[in-house]
Amino acid sequence: GRIKVSEGTLRGEVMFQEGSIHDALFGDRGGAEAVYGILRLVEGDFELEPDTTPVEDVIGIPTHHLLLEAMRRLDEEQR
């Protein structure tokens, strides 16, 4: 599936397969950096699109590691 997000003129999407994040796009960023950018959003809209089209695992790390790194980065930014 896909989650499409938007905030103002910013657009992004996160692509999942079998419950894991495999790729993302956000502005001019892709992969893990796009996920980190999307998770910084505090307002906006989202839309879930069910999709069974196979998605290449561009990110290549487990989703829980990806989310832990995103939270670590957010924590560092707030200090």
SEFIZA-3560 file (N, C-alpha, C; in Angstrom, 3 decimals):
REM SEFIZA-3560
<numar><xx>0.815</xx><yy>-1.181</yy><zz>0.000</zz><atom>N</atom></numar>
<numar><xx>0.000</xx><yy>0.000</yy><zz>0.000</zz><atom>CA</atom></numar>
<numar><xx>0.858</xx><yy>1.243</yy><zz>0.000</zz><atom>C</atom></numar>
<numar><xx>0.190</xx><yy>2.374</yy><zz>-0.032</zz><atom>N</atom></numar>
<numar><xx>0.860</xx><yy>3.676</yy><zz>-0.026</zz><atom>CA</atom></numar>
<numar><xx>0.130</xx><yy>4.610</yy><zz>0.923</zz><atom>C</atom></numar>
<numar><xx>0.893</xx><yy>5.432</yy><zz>1.597</zz><atom>N</atom></numar>
<numar><xx>0.326</xx><yy>6.541</yy><zz>2.337</zz><atom>CA</atom></numar>
<numar><xx>0.838</xx><yy>7.797</yy><zz>1.656</zz><atom>C</atom></numar>
<numar><xx>-0.086</xx><yy>8.595</yy><zz>1.141</zz><atom>N</atom></numar>
<numar><xx>0.267</xx><yy>9.869</yy><zz>0.522</zz><atom>CA</atom></numar>
<numar><xx>0.030</xx><yy>10.963</yy><zz>1.545</zz><atom>C</atom></numar>
<numar><xx>1.009</xx><yy>11.863</yy><zz>1.692</zz><atom>N</atom></numar>
<numar><xx>0.913</xx><yy>12.949</yy><zz>2.654</zz><atom>CA</atom></numar>
<numar><xx>1.111</xx><yy>14.277</yy><zz>1.941</zz><atom>C</atom></numar>
<numar><xx>0.522</xx><yy>15.315</yy><zz>2.519</zz><atom>N</atom></numar>
<numar><xx>0.732</xx><yy>16.657</yy><zz>1.978</zz><atom>CA</atom></numar>
<numar><xx>0.626</xx><yy>17.674</yy><zz>3.098</zz><atom>C</atom></numar>
<numar><xx>1.442</xx><yy>18.689</yy><zz>2.986</zz><atom>N</atom></numar>
<numar><xx>1.383</xx><yy>19.846</yy><zz>3.880</zz><atom>CA</atom></numar>
<numar><xx>1.712</xx><yy>21.054</yy><zz>3.025</zz><atom>C</atom></numar>
<numar><xx>0.720</xx><yy>21.875</yy><zz>2.775</zz><atom>N</atom></numar>
<numar><xx>0.927</xx><yy>23.014</yy><zz>1.882</zz><atom>CA</atom></numar>
<numar><xx>1.316</xx><yy>22.517</yy><zz>0.508</zz><atom>C</atom></numar>
<numar><xx>2.476</xx><yy>22.978</yy><zz>0.013</zz><atom>N</atom></numar>
<numar><xx>2.948</xx><yy>22.548</yy><zz>-1.307</zz><atom>CA</atom></numar>
<numar><xx>3.813</xx><yy>21.290</yy><zz>-1.241</zz><atom>C</atom></numar>
<numar><xx>4.146</xx><yy>20.834</yy><zz>-0.041</zz><atom>N</atom></numar>
<numar><xx>4.959</xx><yy>19.627</yy><zz>0.103</zz><atom>CA</atom></numar>
<numar><xx>4.110</xx><yy>18.384</yy><zz>-0.130</zz><atom>C</atom></numar>
<numar><xx>4.652</xx><yy>17.443</yy><zz>-0.865</zz><atom>N</atom></numar>
<numar><xx>3.971</xx><yy>16.176</yy><zz>-1.143</zz><atom>CA</atom></numar>
<numar><xx>4.937</xx><yy>15.032</yy><zz>-0.880</zz><atom>C</atom></numar>
<numar><xx>4.392</xx><yy>13.922</yy><zz>-0.400</zz><atom>N</atom></numar>
<numar><xx>5.222</xx><yy>12.752</yy><zz>-0.183</zz><atom>CA</atom></numar>
<numar><xx>4.387</xx><yy>11.496</yy><zz>-0.154</zz><atom>C</atom></numar>
<numar><xx>5.085</xx><yy>10.371</yy><zz>-0.190</zz><atom>N</atom></numar>
<numar><xx>4.398</xx><yy>9.095</yy><zz>-0.043</zz><atom>CA</atom></numar>
<numar><xx>5.349</xx><yy>8.057</yy><zz>0.515</zz><atom>C</atom></numar>
<numar><xx>4.769</xx><yy>7.136</yy><zz>1.257</zz><atom>N</atom></numar>
<numar><xx>5.509</xx><yy>6.023</yy><zz>1.844</zz><atom>CA</atom></numar>
<numar><xx>4.909</xx><yy>4.754</yy><zz>1.265</zz><atom>C</atom></numar>
<numar><xx>5.759</xx><yy>3.876</yy><zz>0.712</zz><atom>N</atom></numar>
<numar><xx>5.300</xx><yy>2.639</yy><zz>0.104</zz><atom>CA</atom></numar>
<numar><xx>5.624</xx><yy>1.466</yy><zz>1.028</zz><atom>C</atom></numar>
<numar><xx>4.608</xx><yy>0.653</yy><zz>1.253</zz><atom>N</atom></numar>
<numar><xx>4.716</xx><yy>-0.503</yy><zz>2.137</zz><atom>CA</atom></numar>
<numar><xx>4.555</xx><yy>-1.793</yy><zz>1.345</zz><atom>C</atom></numar>
<numar><xx>5.135</xx><yy>-2.839</yy><zz>1.862</zz><atom>N</atom></numar>
<numar><xx>4.873</xx><yy>-4.180</yy><zz>1.349</zz><atom>CA</atom></numar>
<numar><xx>4.957</xx><yy>-5.136</yy><zz>2.522</zz><atom>C</atom></numar>
<numar><xx>3.924</xx><yy>-5.925</yy><zz>2.696</zz><atom>N</atom></numar>
<numar><xx>3.850</xx><yy>-6.897</yy><zz>3.787</zz><atom>CA</atom></numar>
<numar><xx>4.160</xx><yy>-6.258</yy><zz>5.142</zz><atom>C</atom></numar>
<numar><xx>3.641</xx><yy>-5.050</yy><zz>5.357</zz><atom>N</atom></numar>
<numar><xx>3.786</xx><yy>-4.365</yy><zz>6.635</zz><atom>CA</atom></numar>
<numar><xx>5.087</xx><yy>-3.638</yy><zz>6.857</zz><atom>C</atom></numar>
<numar><xx>6.012</xx><yy>-3.672</yy><zz>5.901</zz><atom>N</atom></numar>
<numar><xx>7.303</xx><yy>-3.000</yy><zz>6.048</zz><atom>CA</atom></numar>
<numar><xx>7.420</xx><yy>-1.836</yy><zz>5.077</zz><atom>C</atom></numar>
<numar><xx>8.090</xx><yy>-0.771</yy><zz>5.527</zz><atom>N</atom></numar>
<numar><xx>8.347</xx><yy>0.366</yy><zz>4.646</zz><atom>CA</atom></numar>
<numar><xx>9.456</xx><yy>-0.028</yy><zz>3.689</zz><atom>C</atom></numar>
<numar><xx>9.171</xx><yy>0.076</yy><zz>2.396</zz><atom>N</atom></numar>
<numar><xx>10.156</xx><yy>-0.294</yy><zz>1.382</zz><atom>CA</atom></numar>
<numar><xx>10.741</xx><yy>0.902</yy><zz>0.644</zz><atom>C</atom></numar>
<numar><xx>9.982</xx><yy>1.993</yy><zz>0.546</zz><atom>N</atom></numar>
<numar><xx>10.475</xx><yy>3.166</yy><zz>-0.170</zz><atom>CA</atom></numar>
<numar><xx>9.634</xx><yy>4.362</yy><zz>0.245</zz><atom>C</atom></numar>
<numar><xx>10.158</xx><yy>5.551</yy><zz>-0.033</zz><atom>N</atom></numar>
<numar><xx>9.427</xx><yy>6.781</yy><zz>0.262</zz><atom>CA</atom></numar>
<numar><xx>9.944</xx><yy>7.892</yy><zz>-0.631</zz><atom>C</atom></numar>
<numar><xx>9.092</xx><yy>8.875</yy><zz>-0.852</zz><atom>N</atom></numar>
<numar><xx>9.432</xx><yy>10.081</yy><zz>-1.591</zz><atom>CA</atom></numar>
<numar><xx>8.874</xx><yy>11.260</yy><zz>-0.804</zz><atom>C</atom></numar>
<numar><xx>9.648</xx><yy>12.337</yy><zz>-0.725</zz><atom>N</atom></numar>
<numar><xx>9.182</xx><yy>13.544</yy><zz>-0.057</zz><atom>CA</atom></numar>
<numar><xx>9.956</xx><yy>14.717</yy><zz>-0.620</zz><atom>C</atom></numar>
<numar><xx>9.268</xx><yy>15.562</yy><zz>-1.363</zz><atom>N</atom></numar>
<numar><xx>9.965</xx><yy>16.660</yy><zz>-2.033</zz><atom>CA</atom></numar>
<numar><xx>11.027</xx><yy>16.088</yy><zz>-2.953</zz><atom>C</atom></numar>
<numar><xx>12.256</xx><yy>16.522</yy><zz>-2.771</zz><atom>N</atom></numar>
<numar><xx>13.358</xx><yy>16.017</yy><zz>-3.601</zz><atom>CA</atom></numar>
<numar><xx>14.120</xx><yy>14.874</yy><zz>-2.931</zz><atom>C</atom></numar>
<numar><xx>13.611</xx><yy>14.376</yy><zz>-1.813</zz><atom>N</atom></numar>
<numar><xx>14.266</xx><yy>13.275</yy><zz>-1.081</zz><atom>CA</atom></numar>
<numar><xx>13.626</xx><yy>11.940</yy><zz>-1.423</zz><atom>C</atom></numar>
<numar><xx>14.420</xx><yy>10.896</yy><zz>-1.283</zz><atom>N</atom></numar>
<numar><xx>13.921</xx><yy>9.546</yy><zz>-1.481</zz><atom>CA</atom></numar>
<numar><xx>14.425</xx><yy>8.624</yy><zz>-0.385</zz><atom>C</atom></numar>
<numar><xx>13.854</xx><yy>7.432</yy><zz>-0.298</zz><atom>N</atom></numar>
<numar><xx>14.298</xx><yy>6.421</yy><zz>0.653</zz><atom>CA</atom></numar>
<numar><xx>14.141</xx><yy>6.850</yy><zz>2.096</zz><atom>C</atom></numar>
<numar><xx>15.118</xx><yy>6.481</yy><zz>2.929</zz><atom>N</atom></numar>
<numar><xx>15.058</xx><yy>6.751</yy><zz>4.367</zz><atom>CA</atom></numar>
<numar><xx>14.977</xx><yy>8.247</yy><zz>4.662</zz><atom>C</atom></numar>
<numar><xx>15.705</xx><yy>9.076</yy><zz>3.915</zz><atom>N</atom></numar>
<numar><xx>15.675</xx><yy>10.520</yy><zz>4.159</zz><atom>CA</atom></numar>
<numar><xx>14.282</xx><yy>11.085</yy><zz>3.941</zz><atom>C</atom></numar>
<numar><xx>13.538</xx><yy>10.532</yy><zz>2.997</zz><atom>N</atom></numar>
<numar><xx>12.156</xx><yy>10.967</yy><zz>2.778</zz><atom>CA</atom></numar>
<numar><xx>11.284</xx><yy>10.593</yy><zz>3.973</zz><atom>C</atom></numar>
<numar><xx>11.475</xx><yy>9.400</yy><zz>4.518</zz><atom>N</atom></numar>
<numar><xx>10.712</xx><yy>8.988</yy><zz>5.706</zz><atom>CA</atom></numar>
<numar><xx>10.994</xx><yy>9.951</yy><zz>6.856</zz><atom>C</atom></numar>
<numar><xx>12.260</xx><yy>10.285</yy><zz>7.061</zz><atom>N</atom></numar>
<numar><xx>12.616</xx><yy>11.202</yy><zz>8.141</zz><atom>CA</atom></numar>
<numar><xx>11.942</xx><yy>12.559</yy><zz>7.939</zz><atom>C</atom></numar>
<numar><xx>11.877</xx><yy>13.039</yy><zz>6.714</zz><atom>N</atom></numar>
<numar><xx>11.208</xx><yy>14.313</yy><zz>6.427</zz><atom>CA</atom></numar>
<numar><xx>9.714</xx><yy>14.241</yy><zz>6.682</zz><atom>C</atom></numar>
<numar><xx>9.089</xx><yy>13.169</yy><zz>6.247</zz><atom>N</atom></numar>
<numar><xx>7.651</xx><yy>13.011</yy><zz>6.449</zz><atom>CA</atom></numar>
<numar><xx>7.311</xx><yy>12.952</yy><zz>7.941</zz><atom>C</atom></numar>
<numar><xx>8.125</xx><yy>12.270</yy><zz>8.719</zz><atom>N</atom></numar>
<numar><xx>7.840</xx><yy>12.140</yy><zz>10.146</zz><atom>CA</atom></numar>
<numar><xx>8.045</xx><yy>13.439</yy><zz>10.918</zz><atom>C</atom></numar>
<numar><xx>8.647</xx><yy>14.448</yy><zz>10.295</zz><atom>N</atom></numar>
<numar><xx>8.782</xx><yy>15.768</yy><zz>10.923</zz><atom>CA</atom></numar>
<numar><xx>7.496</xx><yy>16.592</yy><zz>10.802</zz><atom>C</atom></numar>
<numar><xx>6.608</xx><yy>16.206</yy><zz>9.896</zz><atom>N</atom></numar>
<numar><xx>5.375</xx><yy>16.969</yy><zz>9.697</zz><atom>CA</atom></numar>
<numar><xx>4.519</xx><yy>16.946</yy><zz>10.962</zz><atom>C</atom></numar>
<numar><xx>3.963</xx><yy>18.085</yy><zz>11.305</zz><atom>N</atom></numar>
<numar><xx>3.069</xx><yy>18.152</yy><zz>12.464</zz><atom>CA</atom></numar>
<numar><xx>1.633</xx><yy>18.458</yy><zz>12.044</zz><atom>C</atom></numar>
<numar><xx>1.452</xx><yy>18.885</yy><zz>10.807</zz><atom>N</atom></numar>
<numar><xx>0.127</xx><yy>19.138</yy><zz>10.260</zz><atom>CA</atom></numar>
<numar><xx>0.110</xx><yy>18.642</yy><zz>8.825</zz><atom>C</atom></numar>
<numar><xx>-1.080</xx><yy>18.506</yy><zz>8.288</zz><atom>N</atom></numar>
<numar><xx>-1.208</xx><yy>18.106</yy><zz>6.899</zz><atom>CA</atom></numar>
<numar><xx>-2.316</xx><yy>17.097</yy><zz>6.711</zz><atom>C</atom></numar>
<numar><xx>-2.342</xx><yy>16.536</yy><zz>5.527</zz><atom>N</atom></numar>
<numar><xx>-3.353</xx><yy>15.551</yy><zz>5.173</zz><atom>CA</atom></numar>
<numar><xx>-2.680</xx><yy>14.263</yy><zz>4.737</zz><atom>C</atom></numar>
<numar><xx>-3.405</xx><yy>13.164</yy><zz>4.872</zz><atom>N</atom></numar>
<numar><xx>-2.884</xx><yy>11.903</yy><zz>4.374</zz><atom>CA</atom></numar>
<numar><xx>-4.010</xx><yy>11.095</yy><zz>3.764</zz><atom>C</atom></numar>
<numar><xx>-3.601</xx><yy>10.185</yy><zz>2.896</zz><atom>N</atom></numar>
<numar><xx>-4.552</xx><yy>9.304</yy><zz>2.224</zz><atom>CA</atom></numar>
<numar><xx>-3.901</xx><yy>7.937</yy><zz>2.091</zz><atom>C</atom></numar>
<numar><xx>-4.601</xx><yy>6.910</yy><zz>2.487</zz><atom>N</atom></numar>
<numar><xx>-4.107</xx><yy>5.542</yy><zz>2.366</zz><atom>CA</atom></numar>
<numar><xx>-4.655</xx><yy>4.935</yy><zz>1.088</zz><atom>C</atom></numar>
<numar><xx>-3.764</xx><yy>4.407</yy><zz>0.261</zz><atom>N</atom></numar>
<numar><xx>-4.161</xx><yy>3.745</yy><zz>-0.975</zz><atom>CA</atom></numar>
<numar><xx>-3.734</xx><yy>2.282</yy><zz>-0.914</zz><atom>C</atom></numar>
<numar><xx>-4.679</xx><yy>1.377</yy><zz>-0.749</zz><atom>N</atom></numar>
<numar><xx>-4.324</xx><yy>-0.045</yy><zz>-0.804</zz><atom>CA</atom></numar>
<numar><xx>-3.757</xx><yy>-0.363</yy><zz>-2.192</zz><atom>C</atom></numar>
<numar><xx>-2.675</xx><yy>-1.102</yy><zz>-2.235</zz><atom>N</atom></numar>
<numar><xx>-2.028</xx><yy>-1.417</yy><zz>-3.501</zz><atom>CA</atom></numar>
<numar><xx>-1.254</xx><yy>-2.720</yy><zz>-3.314</zz><atom>C</atom></numar>
<numar><xx>-1.414</xx><yy>-3.644</yy><zz>-4.223</zz><atom>N</atom></numar>
<numar><xx>-0.709</xx><yy>-4.922</yy><zz>-4.108</zz><atom>CA</atom></numar>
<numar><xx>0.443</xx><yy>-5.035</yy><zz>-5.105</zz><atom>C</atom></numar>
<numar><xx>0.747</xx><yy>-3.929</yy><zz>-5.805</zz><atom>N</atom></numar>
<numar><xx>1.874</xx><yy>-3.935</yy><zz>-6.730</zz><atom>CA</atom></numar>
<numar><xx>3.169</xx><yy>-4.097</yy><zz>-5.935</zz><atom>C</atom></numar>
<numar><xx>4.032</xx><yy>-5.042</yy><zz>-6.309</zz><atom>N</atom></numar>
<numar><xx>5.294</xx><yy>-5.216</yy><zz>-5.581</zz><atom>CA</atom></numar>
<numar><xx>6.137</xx><yy>-3.938</yy><zz>-5.580</zz><atom>C</atom></numar>
<numar><xx>6.772</xx><yy>-3.662</yy><zz>-4.452</zz><atom>N</atom></numar>
<numar><xx>7.616</xx><yy>-2.484</yy><zz>-4.288</zz><atom>CA</atom></numar>
<numar><xx>9.020</xx><yy>-2.951</yy><zz>-3.933</zz><atom>C</atom></numar>
<numar><xx>10.009</xx><yy>-2.476</yy><zz>-4.668</zz><atom>N</atom></numar>
<numar><xx>11.399</xx><yy>-2.819</yy><zz>-4.369</zz><atom>CA</atom></numar>
<numar><xx>11.772</xx><yy>-2.243</yy><zz>-3.001</zz><atom>C</atom></numar>
<numar><xx>12.521</xx><yy>-2.995</yy><zz>-2.218</zz><atom>N</atom></numar>
<numar><xx>12.964</xx><yy>-2.535</yy><zz>-0.897</zz><atom>CA</atom></numar>
<numar><xx>14.191</xx><yy>-1.642</yy><zz>-1.061</zz><atom>C</atom></numar>
<numar><xx>13.939</xx><yy>-0.387</yy><zz>-1.380</zz><atom>N</atom></numar>
<numar><xx>15.000</xx><yy>0.589</yy><zz>-1.602</zz><atom>CA</atom></numar>
<numar><xx>15.688</xx><yy>0.950</yy><zz>-0.294</zz><atom>C</atom></numar>
<numar><xx>14.933</xx><yy>1.004</yy><zz>0.792</zz><atom>N</atom></numar>
<numar><xx>15.487</xx><yy>1.427</yy><zz>2.079</zz><atom>CA</atom></numar>
<numar><xx>16.390</xx><yy>0.348</yy><zz>2.663</zz><atom>C</atom></numar>
<numar><xx>15.957</xx><yy>-0.879</yy><zz>2.645</zz><atom>N</atom></numar>
<numar><xx>16.823</xx><yy>-1.995</yy><zz>3.014</zz><atom>CA</atom></numar>
<numar><xx>17.122</xx><yy>-2.183</yy><zz>4.484</zz><atom>C</atom></numar>
<numar><xx>16.402</xx><yy>-1.503</yy><zz>5.360</zz><atom>N</atom></numar>
<numar><xx>16.581</xx><yy>-1.740</yy><zz>6.792</zz><atom>CA</atom></numar>
<numar><xx>15.208</xx><yy>-2.025</yy><zz>7.405</zz><atom>C</atom></numar>
<numar><xx>15.164</xx><yy>-2.772</yy><zz>8.497</zz><atom>N</atom></numar>
<numar><xx>13.874</xx><yy>-3.081</yy><zz>9.121</zz><atom>CA</atom></numar>
<numar><xx>13.129</xx><yy>-1.791</yy><zz>9.513</zz><atom>C</atom></numar>
<numar><xx>11.828</xx><yy>-1.828</yy><zz>9.381</zz><atom>N</atom></numar>
<numar><xx>11.005</xx><yy>-0.654</yy><zz>9.667</zz><atom>CA</atom></numar>
<numar><xx>11.220</xx><yy>-0.144</yy><zz>11.083</zz><atom>C</atom></numar>
<numar><xx>11.342</xx><yy>-1.040</yy><zz>12.056</zz><atom>N</atom></numar>
<numar><xx>11.525</xx><yy>-0.561</yy><zz>13.432</zz><atom>CA</atom></numar>
<numar><xx>12.859</xx><yy>0.174</yy><zz>13.590</zz><atom>C</atom></numar>
<numar><xx>13.902</xx><yy>-0.211</yy><zz>12.879</zz><atom>N</atom></numar>
<numar><xx>15.172</xx><yy>0.524</yy><zz>12.925</zz><atom>CA</atom></numar>
<numar><xx>15.017</xx><yy>1.894</yy><zz>12.278</zz><atom>C</atom></numar>
<numar><xx>14.297</xx><yy>1.934</yy><zz>11.171</zz><atom>N</atom></numar>
<numar><xx>14.041</xx><yy>3.189</yy><zz>10.464</zz><atom>CA</atom></numar>
<numar><xx>13.306</xx><yy>4.174</yy><zz>11.375</zz><atom>C</atom></numar>
<numar><xx>12.280</xx><yy>3.699</yy><zz>12.069</zz><atom>N</atom></numar>
<numar><xx>11.507</xx><yy>4.567</yy><zz>12.950</zz><atom>CA</atom></numar>
<numar><xx>12.309</xx><yy>4.992</yy><zz>14.180</zz><atom>C</atom></numar>
<numar><xx>13.122</xx><yy>4.099</yy><zz>14.716</zz><atom>N</atom></numar>
<numar><xx>13.986</xx><yy>4.474</yy><zz>15.840</zz><atom>CA</atom></numar>
<numar><xx>14.974</xx><yy>5.567</yy><zz>15.440</zz><atom>C</atom></numar>
<numar><xx>15.545</xx><yy>5.452</yy><zz>14.255</zz><atom>N</atom></numar>
<numar><xx>16.474</xx><yy>6.479</yy><zz>13.765</zz><atom>CA</atom></numar>
<numar><xx>15.751</xx><yy>7.801</yy><zz>13.553</zz><atom>C</atom></numar>
<numar><xx>14.537</xx><yy>7.749</yy><zz>13.032</zz><atom>N</atom></numar>
<numar><xx>13.758</xx><yy>8.977</yy><zz>12.844</zz><atom>CA</atom></numar>
<numar><xx>13.502</xx><yy>9.658</yy><zz>14.185</zz><atom>C</atom></numar>
<numar><xx>13.147</xx><yy>8.893</yy><zz>15.187</zz><atom>N</atom></numar>
<numar><xx>12.888</xx><yy>9.468</yy><zz>16.503</zz><atom>CA</atom></numar>
<numar><xx>14.169</xx><yy>10.004</yy><zz>17.141</zz><atom>C</atom></numar>
<numar><xx>15.288</xx><yy>9.322</yy><zz>16.926</zz><atom>N</atom></numar>
<numar><xx>16.571</xx><yy>9.814</yy><zz>17.440</zz><atom>CA</atom></numar>
<numar><xx>16.895</xx><yy>11.162</yy><zz>16.823</zz><atom>C</atom></numar>
<numar><xx>16.691</xx><yy>11.290</yy><zz>15.504</zz><atom>N</atom></numar>
<numar><xx>16.964</xx><yy>12.551</yy><zz>14.814</zz><atom>CA</atom></numar>
<numar><xx>16.056</xx><yy>13.669</yy><zz>15.317</zz><atom>C</atom></numar>
<numar><xx>14.791</xx><yy>13.369</yy><zz>15.512</zz><atom>N</atom></numar>
<numar><xx>13.871</xx><yy>14.375</yy><zz>16.034</zz><atom>CA</atom></numar>
<numar><xx>14.291</xx><yy>14.831</yy><zz>17.426</zz><atom>C</atom></numar>
<numar><xx>14.714</xx><yy>13.884</yy><zz>18.247</zz><atom>N</atom></numar>
<numar><xx>15.168</xx><yy>14.200</yy><zz>19.593</zz><atom>CA</atom></numar>
<numar><xx>16.388</xx><yy>15.108</yy><zz>19.542</zz><atom>C</atom></numar>
<numar><xx>17.345</xx><yy>14.804</yy><zz>18.663</zz><atom>N</atom></numar>
<numar><xx>18.547</xx><yy>15.618</yy><zz>18.525</zz><atom>CA</atom></numar>
<numar><xx>18.214</xx><yy>17.034</yy><zz>18.070</zz><atom>C</atom></numar>
<numar><xx>17.259</xx><yy>17.175</yy><zz>17.164</zz><atom>N</atom></numar>
<numar><xx>16.870</xx><yy>18.489</yy><zz>16.665</zz><atom>CA</atom></numar>
<numar><xx>16.235</xx><yy>19.351</yy><zz>17.753</zz><atom>C</atom></numar>
<numar><xx>15.569</xx><yy>18.719</yy><zz>18.703</zz><atom>N</atom></numar>
<numar><xx>14.859</xx><yy>19.448</yy><zz>19.744</zz><atom>CA</atom></numar>
<numar><xx>15.750</xx><yy>19.855</yy><zz>20.893</zz><atom>C</atom></numar>
<numar><xx>16.988</xx><yy>19.409</yy><zz>20.887</zz><atom>N</atom></numar>
<numar><xx>17.923</xx><yy>19.771</yy><zz>21.978</zz><atom>CA</atom></numar>
<numar><xx>18.596</xx><yy>21.068</yy><zz>21.694</zz><atom>C</atom></numar>
//
